[in-house]
Amino acid sequence: MDLRGKNCVVIGGGKIAERKVLSLLRCGANVTVISPFVTVVLAEYSGRRRIRHIKRNYRKGDLGEAFLVIAATSDEEVNREVSLEAPCLLNVVDAPELANFIVPSVVKRGPLAFAVSTSGASPALAKSIRKELELLYDKEFGIFVDFLGRQRKNVLRGIADEQTRKRIIKQISGPGIIKKLRKEGLEKTKNSILKRIKEAKG
């Protein structure tokens, strides 16, 4: 979803709300936080005008101009009120039955992204699986995927024969390349791929 420039409202100012706000900011959203109190991080973002902080409890009418709303309070009654009023996309943390969309647990490594969801059945399990994926796929994988993207373009532009192109792309992107990357490291794997492409070009 493209949230650039969209008005997004987060109800709540605790640690969970903080994580949601940071995710929205990374997507380029305009974020308003409604909460009497916020975390140190959110207070800092408010002070730098990265977010707008309305320092009070949620009130009916607060969501009129929102494109997306996240209710991240520990007060079930407030979350229910937000759910009844929201005229837009709504996520209610730990209460998917009150929402019209759920947010997967995401691992980002450059252009590589994993989204883990239990469809609201167990957000804690989704978080545990996400942590496993973070260990299995470190930052090196993001660098490698970015490199692969450039080499794929290189192959498509530089090799005229279609069958050769398909063969090389399969070789540099197939399951064996992940094993090679884990075993030999980033630089050796990149050099091996560059050598294959150079040989294919003749």
N, C-alpha and C positions, 0 to 999 in steps of 0.2 A: 504494500500500500504506500502510495506517495503522500507523505504527511508534510512536505515542505510548505511552509507558510500557513498551514492549517491551524485553527484555534483548538487547542486541546486543554481539557480541564482535569486536574487531579484533585480529588477530595481526600484529604488526609496529608499529614506531614511527617510521618515516621519513616523508618528505614525502608519499608516496602514501597511507600510512596516515592521515596528518594530514587530507588532503582527504576521505577516506572518513569519518573521525570527524566532521568539521565538517558533512558532509552528513547524517549520522545525527542529530546534535544538532539541526539545523534541522528535522528530522522529529519531534522530541520523544522520541527513543529514550533508554533508559538504556544508556550505553556503557561497556564495559570494554575496556581496551587491555592486551594481554599482550606485553611486550617488555622486554629488559634496559635498553634506551635509547630515549628518545623525543625528538622535536623540542622546541625551546624553547616553541612554541605549545602542544603537548600537555602539556608539563611545567606550564605556566601554568594550563591547564584542570584538570589534576589537583590543583594547589595550591589552586584555587578550588572544588574538589569538583564540577566540572561533569562530570568523567569519573572512573572508577576505574582506576588504573594498577597492574597487577601487574608488579613489576619483576623479571622473570625470563623465561627461554625458555618457549615453549609446552610443556605436558605433557599426556599423555593423561588425559582426565577433565575438562579445562578447559571443555568445551562442553556439559556436562549440562543447564544451565538456559537455554541460549541459544535465542532465537527466530530469530536471524539471525547468521551468521558471515561475516566478510570476512578472507581470508588475503591479507595485503599484505606479505609478506616477500620478500627476494631469494634465499631458500634453497628450491630446488625440492623438496628432501626434506621440509622442514617443511610446505610447502604440500600435498604429497602425503599426509602423515600427517593433516593437518587434514581433507583431502578424505575420507579413509577413515573418520574418526571422526564427522564432523559429522552429527547426526541431524535436521538442520533445513535452512532455506534457507542456501545457501552460494555465495559469490562468491569466486573465486580470481583475483586480478589477473594479467592477461596469460596466463592458462591456462584458457580457457573449458571445455576438455575435462575439467577436474577439478571444475567447478562444476555447480550445478543451476539457476542463473540468472545472467544478465549484467546489468551496469549501463550504461545508455546515458549518453552525454555530454549534459548538460542545460544549456540556457540558460533562465533565469527572468527575466521582466520583469513583476513584479506577478502578476496572474492569468494572464498569457500565458506558456506554456512550450513549448519545443522540445526534443525528445529525439532524439538522433542515435545510431544504432547500426550497426555493421558486422557484428553477430552474432559478435563476437569475432575476426573475420578480420583487422582492422587497427585497434586502439584509437587508434593515432597519427593515422590518417586521420579517425576520428570526432572527435578533439580539434581537428584542423585545420578541419573543417567547422563545429564549434561556435564556433571563434574568428571565422570569417567571419560566422556568424549574429549574434554579439555586436556586430559592427561594423554590420551591416545593420539590426538592431533594437535601438536604444539604450533607455535608461531611459524616454524620452518615450513609447515604445510601451506600456509597462506602465501609465503614467498614463492614456494614451488608452483602453486596454482597460477599465480601471476606470471611466472616465467613460462609455464606451459601455454597460457593464453597467447603470449607473444610468439612462441615457436609455432603454434598452430597456424597463426596468420602467415608466418614466414613460409611454412609448408604450402599453404593454399596459394600464395602468390608466386612462390619460387619453383614449384614442381608442376610441370605441365601434364604429365601422365596421371590420369585419374586413379588407376589401380595402385600406382606407387604412392600417391598421396594418401589413399585410404590405409595402405599397409603401414606407412610411417606413423600416421596419426594413431592407429591402433597400437603400435609398438610403444609410443611415448605416453599413451594414456591408459593402457590396459592394467589389469590387476598386478601384473609382475612389476610394474614401475613403483608401486607403493612398497613392495617388499625390498626392492633395490634401494629406495630412498631411506628406509629404516635401517638397512644393513650397511650401506656404503656412505650415507650422508648426502647432504644437499649438493655440495660442489662437484663431487664425483658423478652423481646422477645427472646433473646439468651438463657436464662435459661429455658424458656418454651420449646424451640426447643430441647435443650439437654435432657430435661426430657422425651420428647416424644420418642426420639431416644433410650434412655436408656430403657424405658418401652418396646419398640418394640423388642429390643434385648433379653429381658427377663432376 
